[in-house]
């Protein structure tokens, strides 16, 4: 399974800059940039809540699930 972040698309639709969103959510530009570019492995619900509130969207507008291709190794169990 792969989760793809679509934050950049939602931000563009709302015409909101990284700096504006970071200020509204109350997180650093660097952390928001990492979320936007997908360089994260987890996100706090409080951060996701703040992003959705600031952008007027649903979590499903930002997160997308994509099924793995045949032959790919499944993720290891924790």
C-alpha positions as CSV (number, residue, x, y, z in Angstrom):
1,X,0.0,0.0,0.0
2,X,1.1,3.5,-0.7
3,X,-0.3,6.7,0.7
4,X,0.2,9.7,-1.6
5,X,0.0,13.3,-0.2
6,X,-2.0,15.7,-2.4
7,X,-1.5,18.8,-0.2
8,X,0.2,20.7,-3.0
9,X,-2.9,20.3,-5.2
10,X,-5.3,21.4,-2.5
11,X,-3.1,24.4,-1.6
12,X,-3.0,25.4,-5.3
13,X,-6.8,25.1,-5.6
14,X,-7.2,27.3,-2.5
15,X,-4.5,29.7,-3.7
16,X,-2.7,29.4,-0.4
17,X,1.1,29.7,0.0
18,X,3.2,27.4,2.2
19,X,3.9,30.4,4.5
20,X,0.2,31.3,4.9
21,X,-0.8,27.7,5.6
22,X,2.1,27.1,8.1
23,X,1.0,30.3,10.0
24,X,-2.6,29.2,10.1
25,X,-1.8,25.7,11.2
26,X,0.9,26.8,13.7
27,X,3.7,24.6,12.4
28,X,7.1,25.5,10.9
29,X,7.5,26.1,7.2
30,X,10.1,23.2,7.1
31,X,7.7,20.7,8.7
32,X,4.8,21.8,6.4
33,X,7.2,21.6,3.4
34,X,8.1,18.0,4.4
35,X,4.4,17.1,4.5
36,X,3.8,18.8,1.2
37,X,6.6,16.9,-0.5
38,X,5.8,13.6,1.1
39,X,9.1,13.3,3.0
40,X,7.2,12.1,6.1
41,X,6.3,8.7,7.4
42,X,3.6,9.9,9.8
43,X,1.4,12.9,10.6
44,X,-0.3,13.8,13.8
45,X,-4.1,14.0,13.8
46,X,-3.9,17.5,15.3
47,X,-1.7,18.6,12.4
48,X,-4.0,17.0,9.9
49,X,-7.0,18.6,11.6
50,X,-5.3,22.0,11.5
51,X,-4.5,21.7,7.8
52,X,-8.0,20.6,6.9
53,X,-9.5,23.4,9.0
54,X,-7.3,26.0,7.3
55,X,-7.9,24.7,3.8
56,X,-11.6,23.9,4.3
57,X,-11.2,20.3,3.1
58,X,-11.5,16.7,4.2
59,X,-8.5,14.4,5.0
60,X,-9.4,12.4,1.9
61,X,-8.7,15.5,-0.2
62,X,-5.1,15.5,1.0
63,X,-4.4,11.7,1.4
64,X,-4.8,9.2,-1.4
65,X,-4.4,5.4,-1.1
66,X,-2.8,3.6,-4.1
67,X,-2.8,-0.2,-4.3
68,X,0.7,-1.7,-4.7
69,X,1.6,-3.2,-8.1
70,X,1.7,-7.0,-8.5
71,X,5.1,-8.4,-7.5
72,X,5.9,-5.7,-5.0
73,X,7.0,-6.8,-1.6
74,X,4.4,-6.2,1.1
75,X,5.5,-4.0,4.0
76,X,7.1,-5.8,6.9
77,X,5.1,-6.4,10.1
78,X,5.8,-4.1,13.0
